[in-house]
């Protein structure tokens, strides 16, 4: 049996190391909620690592089935540090562990090489891999709301997840294509007469600006999801709102930069400097 303090320490270590953007927001939470959200992200990281790893597809499928069991029933695995932390967090807070099953569903879509014809199809994927995290996080924030108010909060948390995932898709467009993944809806590419093609240099073919227009188009859509999802903040307590605002703010600022210069993501993975992440995090805390 792993000691609870050691379990949470391991979850926080994983979060600081692997979830660098989210870690800025998590630091703004009081200790108990910081521990709980670290446990959620440590388990989510495990799912992502399997999906993005180098194992053969069949082995990935087996590992995903195993992690689905651990994430949705963590108390059954007392020798797994992340499970111990997650089980304790779910015992104390209304964390919807079933949402981890949706995260695994999204990773299985990647395993099957799924592509997306329309925005609605892409949003389904985004809700699985990121909206699920928004709803899990809301369980950690645990705002004292009525059932109807909580239902609205869950929908807004889901929308924020969609916004963050579209931002991720635009940030990683080049890297994803290199491993055979295409998330941009086929209908949107066709709208601008664009395709995703890698040049001999490794950059994506800009096609006389057509691909940049697709990136701006998707960025504008993501902004709409942010505008909707950020209506969640007034429903949260000050520290939870600061955490959520910092995480969303870092990604939204990244999206602003991508929209301002789409050519960046055709060459490399876009990112924000640490000083800018710190600025966003501090601003989120001060504004609450």
Buried (B, 14 or more C-beta within 10 A) or exposed (E): EBEBEEBBBBBBEBBBEBBEBBBBBBBBBEEEBBBBBBBBBBBBBBBBBBBEEEEEEEEBBEBBEEBBBBBBBBEEBEEBBBBBBBBBBBEBBEBBBEBBBBBBBBBBBBBEEBBBEEBEBBBBBBBBBBBBBBBBBBBBBBBEBEEEEBEBBBBBBBBBBBBBBBBBBBBBBBEBBEEEBBBBBBBBBEEBEBBBEEEEEEEBBBBEEBBBBBBBBBBEBBBEBBEBBBBBBEBBBEBBBBBBBBBBBBBBBBBEBBBEEBBBBBEEEBBBEEEBBBBBBBBBBEEB
